[in-house]
Amino acid sequence: MGIKFGPENKPAAKAMKRAFFLQFVGTIFTVYVLAYTINVWRPTVWGVGTDASNFQYAFCAAVFTWIGFYVPTQLGRVSWENRPWKLFFINSAHNFVNLLIISLVLSYWK
């Protein structure tokens, strides 16, 4: 992105605390939505069959949440903010791994 970071560009402690808090709140929202989404994939919730493996539900919830919400946001950043495609792939991969880890933890947590 052309931004140089160094000791002279250190953000204020107040700005760092605010950023951490906002990221934490965003992660709590993500966890809540994924917990709900994972259960929606289970046939037993609907009373129509038996459940498959926990990994299958975690993977489906992560993939569809990523494709539906995260990838379009990253595409918008490429198209409207002129961010490089390399950054798109880095951020998208980070988002997917993050969603998959959260989904796996939630699906195996009983």
Buried (B, 14 or more C-beta within 10 A) or exposed (E): EEEEEEEEEEEEEEEEEEEEEEEEEEEEEBBEBBBEBBBEBBEEEEEEEEEEEBEEBBBBBBBEBBEEEBBEEBEEBBEEEEBEEEBBEEBBEEBBEBBBEBBBEBBEEE
